Amino acid sequence: MAKKDWKLKGRKPVRHKKIKSLIERLTTPLGVETDLSTAFLETATFGPWNMLIVDKSPLGMEVENSEGETIAFPTLRGILAWNPSRKWCEVDHGAIPFLMNGADCMAAGIHSACDHIETGDLIWIRDQSHGKPLAIGWATMNSTEMVDAVKGKAVKMLHHIGDELWELEL
């Protein structure tokens, strides 16, 4: 899909209780506690994703995994807002330029990972020095394999800083 074709569509406000289960699916697996009861919540589609917009910021998305199941996960802005404690791996500075260009994350650049990652999980990638989120993708290895491997793809890229979703202005 060309970048110019990416538009926010079907944007509509929703009640907190109508999407309570989505918010729980977004935050619980990542160890996040958040109170969105006073937030202005909207849903919309953007490219291939169903979005959760919180106070005019795209904080959550729903994507399909390889089995066709719908998975809820924070966007990079959601990770910045909620600072989750699970489902992350850390990369060295050498990997960052490649990730910023949308490249998949290779195992050689990964120095540590949380213990909660299984193959097929949606995870977030952070930089080793500051812990700041860089990208989101599908784990192709579990956390132990990621850290121990010296070659191979560890994470298949889905969303990164600088892509269409990151640049989305609301």
Secondary structure as GFF3:
##gff-version 3
##sequence-region A 1 170
A	DSSP	three_ten_helix	3	5	.	.	.	ID=ss1
A	DSSP	beta_strand	8	13	.	.	.	ID=ss2
A	DSSP	three_ten_helix	16	19	.	.	.	ID=ss3
A	DSSP	alpha_helix	20	27	.	.	.	ID=ss4
A	DSSP	three_ten_helix	28	30	.	.	.	ID=ss5
A	DSSP	beta_strand	41	46	.	.	.	ID=ss6
A	DSSP	beta_strand	49	54	.	.	.	ID=ss7
A	DSSP	beta_strand	57	64	.	.	.	ID=ss8
A	DSSP	beta_strand	70	74	.	.	.	ID=ss9
A	DSSP	alpha_helix	76	82	.	.	.	ID=ss10
A	DSSP	beta_strand	88	91	.	.	.	ID=ss11
A	DSSP	alpha_helix	96	100	.	.	.	ID=ss12
A	DSSP	beta_strand	105	106	.	.	.	ID=ss13
A	DSSP	three_ten_helix	107	109	.	.	.	ID=ss14
A	DSSP	beta_strand	110	113	.	.	.	ID=ss15
A	DSSP	beta_strand	122	127	.	.	.	ID=ss16
A	DSSP	beta_strand	133	139	.	.	.	ID=ss17
A	DSSP	alpha_helix	143	148	.	.	.	ID=ss18
A	DSSP	beta_strand	153	160	.	.	.	ID=ss19
A	DSSP	alpha_helix	164	167	.	.	.	ID=ss20
###
